[in-house]
């Protein structure tokens, strides 16, 4: 079956008459960690959009989303980086997913996360912490992988179950979107990815950046900085990710195997420091 066709178009009419089927789907989804069993691509975009709206409409809870009108140069810089990553020939769902990116400002928050369907959120605290464009590109590549490889969708299916997510997509489950958004934004341990999933996201960060001007091992620079400062477990974004300080070598090894560049981008008139200075 074509995964782009939404199962939601025919399931609801049967599910409300057959409650046993909810339990069956829940069990089956839990057992099938390697695939996004129920959610088609359209469903992932819809759930990501609903989560996006929850975040944008509640700045007191998740932080203030920076306006593109008020920060045009910062967003132009970020969009150029994001679009270079999305241009990778290794991206599976470039045309199927929404691929929207947002900057969020919240004091003390150093984080980035992805929803199903290609919605990426980057906190200004993370931008300020990083040293150069390649490090940020490495983080973005990692988050793009979580959406494009359907990690985020499988994780939500596994954590919440099919019935709960179906109810959200049908307009029910009051409070469910707030719970999901909060757990994504806060890096909840209940939504943590497995080691294999994290390894794949690191691998594809290298792969995506290999077709850009950024250092393809950019994410390793971030991990190295954490290691040097003894802060591997200090930031929300890594609190649920396994062994952050042990991933420098694996990322660099992946880059070496692919013989891709590991030198930082020589930027133009508006560089990473200008980008940081423009943010609150």
Secondary structure, 3 states (H helix, E strand, C coil): CCCCCCCHHHHHHHHCCCHHHHHHHHHHHHHCCCCCCCCCHHHHHHHHHHHHHHHHCCHHHHCEECCCCCCHHHHHHHHHHHHHHHCCCCCCCCCCCCCEEEEEECCCCCCEEECCCCEEEEEHHHHHHCCCHHHHHHHHHHHHHHHHCCHHHHHHHHHHCHHHHHHHHCCCCCCHHHHHHHHHHHCCHHHCCCHHHHHHHHHHHHHHHCCCCCCCCHHHHHHHHHHHCCCCCCCHHHHCCCCHHHHHHHHHHHHHHCCCCCCCCCCCCCCHHHHHHHCC
